[in-house]
Amino acid sequence: MRIAPGANRPGRPLAPETLAFLERMAAVYGGPIVVTSGTDHSTYTVDGRVSDHTDGHAADLGMVANGGRDDSPSATAS
């Protein structure tokens, strides 16, 4: 697992349990994964709640950084 430059705010890393989960996820996946957005994410969600990214309990895995394309089937949420 790799944290992309700028994915976290300075001095605000992802929470240890989030990092541990991402490491387990990479092991199941069988290859490296890249976190493209961690704590350097919007503080609020679209409905005005505080985002889990703020305290390091969420991470985004960008499609392109992880070998996909934004228009690929796996980029579409169901």
N, C-alpha and C positions, 0 to 999 in steps of 0.2 A: 504494500500500500504506500502511496506517495501523496503528500499534501502539496498541491500546486502553489507556486509563489502567489501571494496575495489572497489566498483562500481564507486566511484568518487575520483578524485585527492584531496589530502588534501587542504582545503581552497577553493575548486572549486565545489560548490554544483550545482545541477540541477537548471535551471532557474525557478522562481516562476510560470510562465505560463505553463511550462512543468509539474511541480508538480501538479498544479491544473488540467491539462488535465488527468494525470495519476490517480488522485483521482476520477475524473468523470468516467473514464474508468473502474476502480475497482467497482464503484457503479453499473454501467450497467452490468458488469460481474457478480456481486453478491457475490464476495469473494475477498480475499486478492490477490494481485499480487506482485511479487518480481522483482525489477529492478536489473539486474545483471551487466549491463554496462551502465554507465552514462558518466561523464566527463573523466573517466580513460579508454578512448578508443583511438584508433589510431587517431592522429591529422589529417592525410590525408586519403582520400578515395582511392580506387584502381585506379581511374583516375587522382589522384593528386590534387583534390580539397580539401579545408579545410572542415573537417567533422562538421556537426551540433552538434555532441557530444562535441566538444571542448569548446563551450560557453554555454553548458548546455541545448541545445534545441533539444536533442534526447536522447532516452533511449532504451536499449534492455531488453527484458524479456526472460531470458533463459528458454528453455523448461523444463529441469530437475528441476530447482528451482521452477517452477510453476506447478509441478505435472504431467508433460508430459514426453514423451520419445523422444529422438532425431530421432528415426525411425518411429514415429507415423505420421498418415496422416496430422495432423495439423502442423507438423514441416516442411512440404514441401511447399515451396513458389511456387505460380503458375504464 
